[in-house]
Amino acid sequence: MSLQSLALIENWPVPTAAAGVVRAGGTVLGTHGPVDHRFPLASVTKPLAAYAALVAYEEGAVELDEPAGPPGATVRQLLAHTSGLAFDEHRTMSAPGERRLYSNAGFEQLGDHIAKATDIPFAEYLRQAVLEPLCMTSTSLEGSPAKDGVSTVADLLRFAAELQAPRLLDPRTVAEAMTVQYPGTKGVLPGYGHQNPNDWGLGFEIRAAKSPHWTGSSSSPRTFGHFGQSGTFLWTDPDAQVAAVALTDRAFGPWAIEAWPVFTDAVLAELRG
């Protein structure tokens, strides 16, 4: 089956774009563009890093509620952006658990914490725990666990299939990662302004009732995923039982705010049709 809606990426004002859609179990419903082209992921790195953190949790290397990051914060709060750390600086802006402060620094401290707990550099831990078992051979972490991943649509479709039918983690752990942590917490969704509440799971943003949003108007509230400032996104819609990945080489901006929801709604409409 090939999805006509994926061809919408040809209209995007970007030099290079690729996209794909996958069901649980790994059935790829369609792709468009150079699916083996390696793109910088920016913040789409975070779900990969979070998944590695959850493997470390299941292996007993860390506990979700053990201290990590700034004083009083935990592994769970670093994953859920409630540690109180600033966006891109290793300084505290609020007490842990008070606000949803989206933080690259938090994911960097998470990576450091896991590296210390496992005695393995975080990029290598990610490779062993997630990338290698999923045959994501074109994916690597080349710096910060918050934003320095590089991958392909083909690889991320393998990861998106895993999110829908987990093999590396207990499905209960994945369900927890897709469940709102610290419900009712307000905060800014980068690129989309203040959200009340700004729902987040463990390393994954949860759509809920946010508006405006980078997913579609027909995306279910349970949709979870992440977008990146490098013009990238990955979402999984549990109600539609499908996931989509789109990678580009143009920075996120007004073009993406306009194009991405149209793309998502077209994909969901074609699948329903």
JORAPE-V340816 format. One record per backbone hydrogen bond with DSSP energy under -0.5 kcal/mol. NH is the residue of the N-H (numbers start at 1). CO is the residue of the C=O. Records with the same first field share a line. If there is no record, write none. Layout:
NH=CO  CO
This chain:
4=2
6=3
7=4
8=5
9=6
10=7
11=8
12=9
14=12
18=247
19=32
20=245
21=30
22=243
23=27
25=161
26=23
27=24
28=26
29=21  27
30=21
32=19
34=17
35=33
37=34
39=37  151
41=149
42=147  149
44=41
45=42
46=43  146
48=44
49=45
50=46
51=47
52=48
53=49
54=50
55=51
56=52
57=53
58=54
59=55
60=57
61=56
62=56
66=63
68=73
73=70
75=66
76=64
78=74
79=75
80=76
81=78
82=77
83=77
86=89  91
91=89
93=84
94=84
97=82
98=95
100=186
101=81  99
102=100
104=87
105=86  87
107=103
108=104
109=105
110=106
111=107
112=108
113=109
114=110
115=111
116=112
117=113
118=114
119=115
120=115
124=121
125=121
126=122
127=123
128=124
129=125
130=126
131=126
132=127
134=130
135=132
136=131
137=135
139=136
140=150
142=140  148
147=144
148=144
149=42
150=140
151=39
154=35
156=152
157=153
158=154  155
159=155
160=156
161=157
162=158
163=159
164=160
165=161
173=170
174=170
175=171
176=172
177=173
178=174
179=176
181=200
185=182
187=195
188=100
189=193
190=188
192=189
193=189
195=187
198=185
199=197
201=204
202=177
203=79  201
205=225
206=199
207=223
208=221
210=207
219=216
223=220
224=236
225=205
226=234
228=232
231=228
232=228
233=246
234=226
235=244
236=224
237=242
238=236
241=237
242=237
243=22
244=235
245=20
246=233
247=18
248=231
249=16
252=229
256=253
257=253
258=254
259=255
260=256
262=258
263=259
264=260
265=261
266=262
267=263
268=264
269=265
270=266
271=267
272=268
273=269
